[in-house]
């Protein structure tokens, strides 16, 4: 893949990377660092990409690993941060839904954001997170139930 194509594909999925990392890290500065590190890692490991059609899934997987690495580092060396910043962009949902999504456990929240906000298919989520399709579906189901309870619908 040429540098120009890589750059264009990164620009195409930049908002997706940002929102997914924000849903995991809940901190804008950490999120920006994770996205930048993901892009650098992706560029360095471009030869490991088997097919260009899976570029976004491949890059999101790198991002998730980077976010997990940052969370491990944070838990070892930093006191809990004040997490007042939201995880979901206001443009995508109401404040009530945004806060309800923030209250979900991380594993469920990531799947919900990928499916409902980023419009990933179950198959893409399965491949990105390396979990069975049934697990994706059960997390979506549990997420919907938890949101229903949280929103009193």
N, C-alpha and C positions, 0 to 999 in steps of 0.2 A: 504494500500500500504506500502510495506517495505521500509526502508531507502535506500537500494541499488537500488531499482527500481526507487524511487523518484530521486536519484542522477543521474542515467543514463538518465532518461527522461529530467531532467534539462539540462544535458550536450548536449543532442540531440537538444534542442531548444534554447540553449544559444545565438547563433548568431542571431536568429530571434528576441529574446528579445532585444538584443543590437541594432540591426538596427531599430526596431520599436521605441524604446525609443529615439534613436538619431534623428529620424525623427520628434519627438515631441519636444525634449528638446534642440536640436542643440548645445549641450555642452557635451563634452566627460566625464568630471568629474560628472556632474549631471546624465548623462546616466548610468555610472557605479554604482552610488549610487542607482538609481531607480531599476536597475536590481538586485542588492544585496538585497535591501529591498523587492522586489517582491519575490525573492526566499525564504527569511525568512518568509514572510507572507504566501506564499504558503505552506511551511512546517508546520507552525502553524495551518493553516486552512485546512489541507489535508482532514479532515473529511467532509468538505463541497463539495468535489469533488464527483459528482454523478456516473460518469463512467470514467474509466481510458482512454478510447478512446478519451475523450474530454480534456485530460490533457493540451495540448498546448493551446487550445482555452481558457480554464479556466485560465491558467497562464498569457496569453497575456491580458486578461480582468483585472486581478489584476495589471499587469504592466501599462496599460493605466490609471487606476485609480490612481496609484502611480505617474505617470507622471503629471496628471492633478493636483494632490495635490502639487507637487513640483512647477508647474507653478503658482498656486495660491499663494504659499508662496513667490516665486520669485517676483511676481508682487507687493506684499505688502511690502516687506522688502528690496529688492535689486534694485539698479539702473539697467537699461538695460545693459546686458553684451555684450562684443565684440564678435559677433557670426561669427568669421572667419572660424571656424571648419565646415567641411562639414557634411551633414547628411546621405549621402549614401556612402557606401564603394566603393572606386575606382574600386575594382575588379569586380563590378557588372555592371558598365556602364561608358560611356565616360564622360569626364569632362563637356562637353556641356549639356548632358542629366542630369548629377548630379546637375548642377546649375539651370537647368530648373525645376527639381523636387523641389529644395529648394525654388523656387519662388512661388510654389503653396500654396493656403490657407491650413492651418493645416488639416482640416477635409477631404479635397480632397487628400492631400499628404499622410495621413495615409492609406487611402483606396488604393491608387496607389501603395504604398510600399508593403502593405500586399498582393495585387493581383499580381503585376508584379515582385517584387523582392523576396518575401517570398512564392509565389505560393499558397496562401490561395485561397480556392474556394469562390464563392459569398456566399454560405451557411455558410461557416466558418466565413467570415467577418461579415455577418449579426448577427450571434450568438455572436461573440466576442464584437462587438460594440453596440449590442442591438438596431439595426436599421433595418427597413424593407429592403427586398431584392431589392425593387425598388429604394430605396435611395442609396444603394450600387452601383447599375447599373448606376444611374444618376450621381453619383460622379465620377465613372470611365469614363463615357462619357464626362462629363465636364472637367475632368483632361486631357483626350486625346485632347480635343479641345484647352485647355489652353497650353498644351505642343506643339501642332502644331503651335499655334500662336507664342509662345516663341522661338521655334526652326526654325521658318520661313519655314516650310515644305510645 
